[in-house]
Amino acid sequence: QHILGYTCANDISARDWQKNGGGGQWCRGKTFATFCPLGPVITTPDEIKDPNKLSLKTILNGQIMQEGNTDDMIFDVPTLIEFLSASTVLNPGTVILTGTPHGVGFARTPPVYLQPGDEVTVEIEGIGRLTNPVIEETDHDVHGD
């Protein structure tokens, strides 16, 4: 078994930065110092009956924005590990995010973008809930100083 456990991840994207400052590179808009909070727990594999059948939600200010199930994933976790490890060293502690269900904010009509004061909750059945406030960026947040 190569999996320590499962947790919630809030995969934040700075869409304005991706569009205006990222040079067309979407990945850098996900790598600011405060992005991608994880937790609040790690659930071990023996606690999850079937990791390929877990409901998950993203809730923005009390409203469900995304709702899906891990059985909707194109690739299951073992397949992702096999694919990634074919070209990348996966050291102990490596975190792999599996993707997001449909309903991302920028794809909505009209688009929904996070604003200071918002609260985002990621919930995965059998694992838990991760809630994060959205705050105004500062130079420290952007540069990690």
Secondary structure, 3 states (H helix, E strand, C coil): CCCCCEEEECCCCCHHHHHHCCCCCCHHHHCCCCCCCEEEEEECHHHCCCCCCCEEEEEECCEEEEEEEHHHCCCCHHHHHHHHHCCCCCCCCCCCCCCCCCCCHHHCCCCCCCCCCCEEEEEECCCEEEEEECCCCCHHHHHCC
